[in-house]
Amino acid sequence: MKTLFSRFVKDESGATAIEYGLIAAIIAVGIIAALQGVKSNLNTTFNKVSTAVSTAN
């Protein structure tokens, strides 16, 4: 029983998985924040192109 408990305490595989999950979540939040900034610029560009095409006809 004592060896089973000591093996359980020394096992760090779950902690590693949690760390990788947290890193992936932080990267995802960063990507979402960056895309929110690009979104407004992209909408402005497409609106300008749409206006230019509409007035060309």
MARLUMDO-449748 format. One record per residue (C-alpha): residue in one letter; z, y, x; residue number from 1. Coordinates in nm, 4 decimals. Each point is the difference from the previous one (the first is absolute). Layout:
N
+------+----------+----------+----------+------+
: resn :       up :    north :     east : resi :
+------+----------+----------+----------+------+
:    A :        Z :        Y :        X :  NUM :
...
+------+----------+----------+----------+------+
//
This chain:
57
+------+----------+----------+----------+------+
: resn :       up :    north :     east : resi :
+------+----------+----------+----------+------+
:    M :   0.0000 :   0.0000 :   0.0000 :    1 :
:    K :   0.0833 :   0.2362 :   0.2854 :    2 :
:    T :  -0.3377 :  -0.0598 :   0.1680 :    3 :
:    L :  -0.1810 :   0.0631 :  -0.3270 :    4 :
:    F :   0.1761 :   0.3345 :  -0.0439 :    5 :
:    S :  -0.0605 :   0.1052 :   0.3624 :    6 :
:    R :  -0.3680 :  -0.0895 :  -0.0331 :    7 :
:    F :  -0.0206 :   0.2056 :  -0.3201 :    8 :
:    V :   0.1600 :   0.3039 :   0.1700 :    9 :
:    K :  -0.2371 :  -0.0192 :   0.2994 :   10 :
:    D :  -0.3153 :  -0.0329 :  -0.2134 :   11 :
:    E :  -0.1863 :   0.3336 :   0.0118 :   12 :
:    S :  -0.3310 :  -0.0963 :  -0.1612 :   13 :
:    G :   0.0893 :   0.1691 :  -0.3295 :   14 :
:    A :   0.0963 :   0.3217 :   0.1775 :   15 :
:    T :  -0.3351 :   0.0057 :   0.1782 :   16 :
:    A :  -0.1878 :  -0.0411 :  -0.3287 :   17 :
:    I :   0.1979 :   0.2861 :  -0.1542 :   18 :
:    E :  -0.0761 :   0.2229 :   0.2994 :   19 :
:    Y :  -0.3728 :  -0.0720 :  -0.0277 :   20 :
:    G :   0.0166 :   0.0726 :  -0.3725 :   21 :
:    L :   0.1660 :   0.3355 :   0.0621 :   22 :
:    I :  -0.2589 :   0.0919 :   0.2632 :   23 :
:    A :  -0.2825 :  -0.0882 :  -0.2411 :   24 :
:    A :   0.1618 :   0.2095 :  -0.2745 :   25 :
:    I :   0.0339 :   0.3023 :   0.2301 :   26 :
:    I :  -0.3634 :  -0.0290 :   0.1063 :   27 :
:    A :  -0.1089 :  -0.0271 :  -0.3657 :   28 :
:    V :   0.1940 :   0.3147 :  -0.0922 :   29 :
:    G :  -0.1644 :   0.1834 :   0.2912 :   30 :
:    I :  -0.3464 :  -0.1072 :  -0.1089 :   31 :
:    I :   0.0657 :   0.1057 :  -0.3597 :   32 :
:    A :   0.1244 :   0.3408 :   0.1146 :   33 :
:    A :  -0.3070 :   0.0501 :   0.2195 :   34 :
:    L :  -0.2354 :  -0.0970 :  -0.2812 :   35 :
:    Q :   0.1664 :   0.2473 :  -0.2370 :   36 :
:    G :  -0.0926 :   0.2791 :   0.2437 :   37 :
:    V :  -0.3581 :  -0.1207 :   0.0275 :   38 :
:    K :  -0.0327 :  -0.0334 :  -0.3782 :   39 :
:    S :  -0.0009 :   0.3726 :  -0.0739 :   40 :
:    N :  -0.2481 :   0.0763 :   0.2776 :   41 :
:    L :  -0.2291 :  -0.2776 :  -0.1197 :   42 :
:    N :   0.0136 :   0.1216 :  -0.3601 :   43 :
:    T :  -0.0912 :   0.3515 :   0.1137 :   44 :
:    T :  -0.2949 :  -0.1301 :   0.2012 :   45 :
:    F :  -0.1350 :  -0.2112 :  -0.2878 :   46 :
:    N :   0.0353 :   0.2920 :  -0.2414 :   47 :
:    K :  -0.2000 :   0.2235 :   0.2352 :   48 :
:    V :  -0.2721 :  -0.2638 :   0.0332 :   49 :
:    S :  -0.0086 :  -0.0513 :  -0.3765 :   50 :
:    T :  -0.0347 :   0.3724 :  -0.0590 :   51 :
:    A :  -0.2756 :   0.0293 :   0.2601 :   52 :
:    V :  -0.1958 :  -0.2891 :  -0.1520 :   53 :
:    S :   0.0412 :   0.1371 :  -0.3527 :   54 :
:    T :  -0.1264 :   0.3466 :   0.0931 :   55 :
:    A :  -0.2929 :  -0.1445 :   0.2001 :   56 :
:    N :  -0.1533 :  -0.1506 :  -0.3126 :   57 :
+------+----------+----------+----------+------+
//
